[in-house]
């Protein structure tokens, strides 16, 4: 039986794929759980329109991410943290610290977009990746300075 998947099914396919499965598997498992629909002409058209909408949405999100990446490219963010002798920090620089520093510069990103190459636990300048989209990432520099007393 041919069915069109309405959700990603591990080992079978992804949303929108038309697959051939045994009748019992389709009728007793996939269709009742909302994982698939029979591959009728109407259902195929419906899923194709949903796929087209998703594609347009992903394109808009990617365009926004690219614009934001242009603003972030080469940016240096300064963060002040409590440090001891030899420039060792009490704790480390977190994604929230970077998000707050960027917010002060007028750039809004989410914490989950910040990717560290390695933990920042001392004073200095370090590269940090900002992954705005699965295809768009940009490196910024984080300048960690000791807090003044």
Secondary structure, DSSP 8 states (H G I E B T S, - for coil): -EEEESS-BTTTB-TT-EEE--HHHIIIIITTTTSEEE--HHHHHHHHHHHHHHHHHHHHHHHHHHHHHHHHTT-EEEEEE-B-GGGBBSS---HHHHHHHHHHTT----GGGEEESS---BSEEEEEEEEEETTEEEEEEEEEEE---
